Amino acid sequence: TFTSPYIICFNERITYNNKFISDEDLLKYGNLIISKFQLIEEDNHELPSFFEFITLLAFLYFADLKDLDIAIIEVGIGGRLDATNIITPLCSVITNIGMDHMTQLGNSKESILTEKLGIVKENSIFVTSIKEGPLLSIAKQKCENLNTNFVNVDFEALKIKKMDLDSSVFSYKGYEDLQINLLGLHQIENAILALEVVENLNKFFENKKSNFIVSSEILYEGLNATNWPGRFECISTKPLIFVDG
């Protein structure tokens, strides 16, 4: 995984099988990039920004891993011009559209979405939990132009059975009594978005006759085991205290 920001230590940004990149590997790949700075300047190019540097470091690290099956890459800001957008993903995912990073992405939801849709590539899969009709139309048209499979979360199929300060239990399509320990309605919506990603990647791998299929048992276990430090996290019950980054 390549994610940002980090909570406790910088190495959290780059992980392999849930283990943070080591300090030694950070140093190794960081020095490799820095060793090219003179060539970059001689060619009259700008040196990489901080985020470009870290993205390149992550990709070099991943490229050297012998048993890498799947990488989850989080976009920094936007999409179209983001440093991560040199890859061609199997599946691109957008949760929803808010008025964020307007200086870089534009001052309307439509313009922000257009920038974010820059991550969608030809003949791939696009999954989203956008709710607004006009925004969905823009996303659908983009996918049609690229011959990409458009998948939207079906909120009508979501049935919430329990949602409190301990956990949430819900059903979605053929899945009964899914449980997550992340709190809040938005995390339920994130969970069914993740479920749609898994379902559609499973179809892709089945067509490729690949054994990289996520079973329903693993899906249930994975959702239940997911935790996210610092995101509406309960750190005390008496008194009741949450931290949210």
Contacts in CASP RR format, 6 or more apart in sequence:
PFRMAT RR
TARGET T0000
AUTHOR 0000-0000-0000
METHOD contacts of the structure
MODEL  1
TFTSPYIICFNERITYNNKFISDEDLLKYGNLIISKFQLIEEDNHELPSF
FEFITLLAFLYFADLKDLDIAIIEVGIGGRLDATNIITPLCSVITNIGMD
HMTQLGNSKESILTEKLGIVKENSIFVTSIKEGPLLSIAKQKCENLNTNF
VNVDFEALKIKKMDLDSSVFSYKGYEDLQINLLGLHQIENAILALEVVEN
LNKFFENKKSNFIVSSEILYEGLNATNWPGRFECISTKPLIFVDG
1 14 0 8 1.000
1 15 0 8 1.000
1 71 0 8 1.000
1 72 0 8 1.000
1 73 0 8 1.000
1 74 0 8 1.000
2 13 0 8 1.000
2 14 0 8 1.000
2 55 0 8 1.000
2 58 0 8 1.000
2 62 0 8 1.000
2 71 0 8 1.000
2 72 0 8 1.000
2 73 0 8 1.000
2 74 0 8 1.000
2 84 0 8 1.000
3 12 0 8 1.000
3 13 0 8 1.000
3 15 0 8 1.000
3 72 0 8 1.000
3 74 0 8 1.000
4 13 0 8 1.000
4 51 0 8 1.000
4 54 0 8 1.000
4 74 0 8 1.000
4 76 0 8 1.000
5 13 0 8 1.000
6 12 0 8 1.000
6 13 0 8 1.000
7 229 0 8 1.000
7 230 0 8 1.000
8 229 0 8 1.000
9 20 0 8 1.000
10 26 0 8 1.000
11 20 0 8 1.000
11 21 0 8 1.000
11 22 0 8 1.000
11 23 0 8 1.000
11 26 0 8 1.000
12 20 0 8 1.000
13 21 0 8 1.000
13 54 0 8 1.000
13 58 0 8 1.000
14 20 0 8 1.000
14 21 0 8 1.000
14 26 0 8 1.000
14 54 0 8 1.000
14 57 0 8 1.000
14 58 0 8 1.000
14 61 0 8 1.000
15 21 0 8 1.000
16 61 0 8 1.000
16 62 0 8 1.000
16 65 0 8 1.000
16 68 0 8 1.000
21 58 0 8 1.000
21 61 0 8 1.000
25 61 0 8 1.000
26 57 0 8 1.000
29 57 0 8 1.000
29 60 0 8 1.000
29 61 0 8 1.000
30 53 0 8 1.000
30 57 0 8 1.000
32 60 0 8 1.000
33 48 0 8 1.000
33 53 0 8 1.000
33 56 0 8 1.000
33 57 0 8 1.000
33 60 0 8 1.000
37 47 0 8 1.000
40 46 0 8 1.000
40 47 0 8 1.000
40 48 0 8 1.000
41 47 0 8 1.000
48 56 0 8 1.000
49 83 0 8 1.000
51 76 0 8 1.000
51 83 0 8 1.000
52 83 0 8 1.000
55 83 0 8 1.000
55 84 0 8 1.000
56 83 0 8 1.000
58 73 0 8 1.000
62 68 0 8 1.000
62 71 0 8 1.000
69 212 0 8 1.000
70 212 0 8 1.000
73 84 0 8 1.000
73 87 0 8 1.000
73 89 0 8 1.000
74 84 0 8 1.000
75 82 0 8 1.000
75 84 0 8 1.000
75 85 0 8 1.000
75 116 0 8 1.000
75 119 0 8 1.000
76 82 0 8 1.000
76 83 0 8 1.000
76 84 0 8 1.000
77 101 0 8 1.000
77 104 0 8 1.000
77 105 0 8 1.000
78 101 0 8 1.000
78 104 0 8 1.000
78 105 0 8 1.000
78 112 0 8 1.000
78 115 0 8 1.000
78 116 0 8 1.000
79 85 0 8 1.000
79 115 0 8 1.000
79 116 0 8 1.000
79 117 0 8 1.000
79 118 0 8 1.000
79 119 0 8 1.000
80 114 0 8 1.000
80 115 0 8 1.000
80 116 0 8 1.000
80 117 0 8 1.000
80 118 0 8 1.000
80 119 0 8 1.000
81 115 0 8 1.000
82 119 0 8 1.000
84 119 0 8 1.000
85 118 0 8 1.000
85 119 0 8 1.000
88 121 0 8 1.000
88 124 0 8 1.000
89 119 0 8 1.000
89 121 0 8 1.000
89 124 0 8 1.000
90 124 0 8 1.000
90 125 0 8 1.000
90 201 0 8 1.000
90 204 0 8 1.000
91 124 0 8 1.000
91 125 0 8 1.000
91 126 0 8 1.000
91 127 0 8 1.000
91 197 0 8 1.000
91 200 0 8 1.000
91 201 0 8 1.000
91 204 0 8 1.000
92 119 0 8 1.000
92 120 0 8 1.000
92 121 0 8 1.000
92 124 0 8 1.000
92 125 0 8 1.000
92 126 0 8 1.000
92 127 0 8 1.000
93 126 0 8 1.000
93 127 0 8 1.000
93 128 0 8 1.000
93 193 0 8 1.000
93 197 0 8 1.000
94 113 0 8 1.000
94 116 0 8 1.000
94 117 0 8 1.000
94 119 0 8 1.000
94 126 0 8 1.000
94 127 0 8 1.000
94 128 0 8 1.000
94 130 0 8 1.000
94 139 0 8 1.000
95 128 0 8 1.000
95 129 0 8 1.000
95 189 0 8 1.000
95 190 0 8 1.000
95 193 0 8 1.000
96 128 0 8 1.000
96 129 0 8 1.000
96 130 0 8 1.000
96 131 0 8 1.000
97 109 0 8 1.000
97 112 0 8 1.000
97 113 0 8 1.000
97 116 0 8 1.000
97 130 0 8 1.000
97 132 0 8 1.000
97 135 0 8 1.000
98 109 0 8 1.000
98 112 0 8 1.000
99 107 0 8 1.000
99 109 0 8 1.000
99 112 0 8 1.000
100 112 0 8 1.000
101 112 0 8 1.000
102 112 0 8 1.000
104 115 0 8 1.000
105 111 0 8 1.000
105 112 0 8 1.000
105 115 0 8 1.000
105 116 0 8 1.000
106 112 0 8 1.000
106 115 0 8 1.000
109 132 0 8 1.000
109 135 0 8 1.000
110 134 0 8 1.000
110 135 0 8 1.000
110 138 0 8 1.000
113 130 0 8 1.000
113 135 0 8 1.000
113 138 0 8 1.000
113 139 0 8 1.000
114 138 0 8 1.000
117 138 0 8 1.000
117 139 0 8 1.000
117 142 0 8 1.000
120 126 0 8 1.000
120 142 0 8 1.000
120 143 0 8 1.000
120 146 0 8 1.000
120 148 0 8 1.000
121 146 0 8 1.000
121 148 0 8 1.000
122 146 0 8 1.000
122 147 0 8 1.000
122 148 0 8 1.000
123 146 0 8 1.000
123 147 0 8 1.000
123 148 0 8 1.000
124 146 0 8 1.000
124 148 0 8 1.000
124 149 0 8 1.000
125 148 0 8 1.000
125 149 0 8 1.000
125 151 0 8 1.000
125 200 0 8 1.000
125 201 0 8 1.000
125 204 0 8 1.000
126 139 0 8 1.000
126 142 0 8 1.000
126 143 0 8 1.000
126 148 0 8 1.000
126 149 0 8 1.000
126 150 0 8 1.000
126 151 0 8 1.000
127 151 0 8 1.000
127 152 0 8 1.000
127 153 0 8 1.000
127 193 0 8 1.000
127 196 0 8 1.000
127 197 0 8 1.000
127 200 0 8 1.000
128 136 0 8 1.000
128 139 0 8 1.000
128 151 0 8 1.000
128 152 0 8 1.000
128 153 0 8 1.000
128 193 0 8 1.000
129 152 0 8 1.000
129 153 0 8 1.000
129 155 0 8 1.000
129 189 0 8 1.000
129 190 0 8 1.000
129 192 0 8 1.000
129 193 0 8 1.000
130 136 0 8 1.000
130 139 0 8 1.000
130 152 0 8 1.000
131 155 0 8 1.000
136 152 0 8 1.000
139 150 0 8 1.000
140 150 0 8 1.000
142 148 0 8 1.000
143 149 0 8 1.000
143 150 0 8 1.000
144 150 0 8 1.000
149 200 0 8 1.000
151 196 0 8 1.000
151 200 0 8 1.000
153 189 0 8 1.000
153 192 0 8 1.000
153 193 0 8 1.000
153 196 0 8 1.000
154 173 0 8 1.000
155 189 0 8 1.000
157 172 0 8 1.000
157 173 0 8 1.000
158 170 0 8 1.000
158 171 0 8 1.000
158 172 0 8 1.000
158 188 0 8 1.000
158 189 0 8 1.000
158 192 0 8 1.000
159 170 0 8 1.000
159 171 0 8 1.000
159 172 0 8 1.000
160 168 0 8 1.000
160 169 0 8 1.000
160 170 0 8 1.000
160 185 0 8 1.000
160 188 0 8 1.000
161 169 0 8 1.000
161 170 0 8 1.000
161 171 0 8 1.000
161 177 0 8 1.000
162 168 0 8 1.000
162 169 0 8 1.000
162 170 0 8 1.000
163 169 0 8 1.000
163 170 0 8 1.000
163 184 0 8 1.000
163 185 0 8 1.000
163 188 0 8 1.000
165 183 0 8 1.000
165 234 0 8 1.000
165 240 0 8 1.000
166 181 0 8 1.000
167 179 0 8 1.000
167 180 0 8 1.000
167 181 0 8 1.000
167 183 0 8 1.000
168 179 0 8 1.000
168 180 0 8 1.000
168 182 0 8 1.000
168 183 0 8 1.000
168 184 0 8 1.000
168 187 0 8 1.000
168 188 0 8 1.000
169 177 0 8 1.000
169 178 0 8 1.000
169 179 0 8 1.000
170 177 0 8 1.000
170 178 0 8 1.000
170 188 0 8 1.000
170 191 0 8 1.000
170 192 0 8 1.000
171 177 0 8 1.000
171 178 0 8 1.000
172 178 0 8 1.000
172 192 0 8 1.000
172 195 0 8 1.000
175 195 0 8 1.000
175 216 0 8 1.000
175 219 0 8 1.000
175 220 0 8 1.000
178 191 0 8 1.000
178 195 0 8 1.000
178 220 0 8 1.000
178 223 0 8 1.000
179 220 0 8 1.000
179 223 0 8 1.000
179 224 0 8 1.000
180 187 0 8 1.000
180 188 0 8 1.000
180 191 0 8 1.000
180 223 0 8 1.000
180 224 0 8 1.000
180 226 0 8 1.000
181 224 0 8 1.000
181 226 0 8 1.000
181 227 0 8 1.000
182 190 0 8 1.000
182 191 0 8 1.000
182 226 0 8 1.000
182 227 0 8 1.000
182 228 0 8 1.000
182 231 0 8 1.000
182 232 0 8 1.000
183 232 0 8 1.000
183 234 0 8 1.000
184 232 0 8 1.000
191 223 0 8 1.000
194 223 0 8 1.000
195 219 0 8 1.000
195 223 0 8 1.000
198 214 0 8 1.000
198 219 0 8 1.000
201 214 0 8 1.000
202 213 0 8 1.000
202 214 0 8 1.000
205 211 0 8 1.000
205 212 0 8 1.000
205 213 0 8 1.000
206 213 0 8 1.000
230 243 0 8 1.000
230 244 0 8 1.000
230 245 0 8 1.000
231 244 0 8 1.000
231 245 0 8 1.000
232 242 0 8 1.000
232 243 0 8 1.000
232 244 0 8 1.000
233 242 0 8 1.000
233 243 0 8 1.000
233 244 0 8 1.000
234 240 0 8 1.000
234 241 0 8 1.000
234 242 0 8 1.000
235 241 0 8 1.000
235 242 0 8 1.000
235 243 0 8 1.000
END
